[in-house]
């Protein structure tokens, strides 16, 4: 009988990979995902949350900085959403 390459011996109860970390989620975000889903998400669900909560889609790191910039005035070429 062959064993799975993902688990060995006593590690069978613990995943070998950190899927939330691999898709770019922080430990706190992973906790929030589990709360929202109500269970341990599968690999596809982790990937979807990772993509949708990424900097590219959600601006999760730049939002705070962008809020500090002026939205009106003589030096503002285009305001938010224009």
C-alpha positions as CSV (number, residue, x, y, z in Angstrom):
1,X,0.0,0.0,0.0
2,X,1.5,3.4,-1.0
3,X,1.2,6.4,1.2
4,X,0.1,9.9,0.2
5,X,3.0,12.3,-0.6
6,X,1.2,15.0,1.4
7,X,1.2,13.1,4.7
8,X,3.5,10.7,6.5
9,X,3.0,8.7,9.7
10,X,1.9,10.8,12.7
11,X,1.3,13.8,10.5
12,X,-2.0,12.4,9.1
13,X,-4.1,14.7,11.3
14,X,-2.2,17.8,10.3
15,X,-2.0,19.3,6.7
16,X,1.5,19.5,5.4
17,X,0.8,22.7,3.5
18,X,-0.4,26.1,4.8
19,X,-3.0,26.8,2.1
20,X,-4.2,30.2,3.5
21,X,-0.6,31.4,3.5
22,X,0.1,30.1,0.1
23,X,-2.8,32.1,-1.4
24,X,-1.6,35.3,0.4
25,X,-3.9,35.4,3.4
26,X,-2.7,36.4,6.8
27,X,-3.5,34.2,9.9
28,X,-6.2,36.6,11.0
29,X,-7.8,36.6,7.5
30,X,-7.7,32.8,7.6
31,X,-9.6,32.8,10.9
32,X,-12.2,35.2,9.4
33,X,-12.6,33.0,6.3
34,X,-13.3,30.0,8.6
35,X,-15.9,32.1,10.5
36,X,-17.6,33.1,7.3
37,X,-17.7,29.7,5.8
38,X,-18.5,27.9,9.1
39,X,-16.0,25.1,8.4
40,X,-12.5,24.4,7.1
41,X,-12.6,25.7,3.5
42,X,-11.4,23.4,0.7
43,X,-8.4,24.3,-1.6
44,X,-10.6,26.0,-4.2
45,X,-12.4,28.1,-1.6
46,X,-9.1,29.2,-0.1
47,X,-7.9,30.2,-3.6
48,X,-11.1,32.2,-4.2
49,X,-10.7,34.1,-1.0
50,X,-7.0,34.6,-1.6
51,X,-7.8,36.1,-5.1
52,X,-10.7,38.3,-4.0
53,X,-9.0,39.6,-0.9
54,X,-5.7,40.2,-2.7
55,X,-4.1,43.6,-3.0
56,X,-5.0,43.6,-6.7
57,X,-8.7,43.1,-6.1
58,X,-9.3,44.6,-2.7
59,X,-6.5,47.2,-2.3
60,X,-6.2,45.9,1.3
61,X,-2.9,47.6,1.9
62,X,-3.2,50.7,-0.1
63,X,-6.7,51.7,1.0
64,X,-5.4,53.4,4.1
65,X,-2.9,55.4,2.2
66,X,-5.3,56.3,-0.6
67,X,-7.8,57.7,2.0
68,X,-5.2,60.2,3.1
69,X,-4.7,61.8,-0.4
70,X,-6.7,64.8,-1.4
71,X,-9.8,64.3,-3.6
72,X,-10.4,67.9,-4.6
73,X,-8.3,70.9,-5.3
74,X,-6.2,72.5,-8.0
75,X,-3.6,69.7,-8.0
76,X,-6.1,66.8,-8.2
77,X,-6.4,65.9,-11.9
78,X,-9.1,63.2,-11.4
79,X,-11.1,62.5,-8.3
80,X,-12.1,59.1,-7.0
81,X,-14.4,57.1,-9.3
82,X,-14.0,59.6,-12.2
